[in-house]
Amino acid sequence: MAITFFKTPKNKQFGYKPVYYDARKEALKKLSRSAYSEAQEENTDYEKALRDRMNLRWKRTAHSKSRTAARGRLLIILVILFLLVYIVFFTL
């Protein structure tokens, strides 16, 4: 360990927290508030109502994503088949 005569200053630290809008977080908050108010009106369990609504939404988005992926795979297969047919019939 070296002996120092002058104390070196430490780096300045700032407590800056950037402010930004997160649409997904806002949607979750809105969904949570609506489920809570719905549960209060119907006197049902808040967590159960929230879980049911989120489960329905998740199923909808998962289904649409799988459909989009299937269409993409079909398009790629068709392009490959078209290229193979073109190579076999027009270049040989």
Secondary structure, 3 states (H helix, E strand, C coil): CCCCCCCCCCCCCCCCCCCCCCHHHHHHHHHHHHHHHHHHHHCCCHHHHHHHHHHHHHHHHHHHHHHHHHHHHHHHHHHHHHHHHHHHHHHC
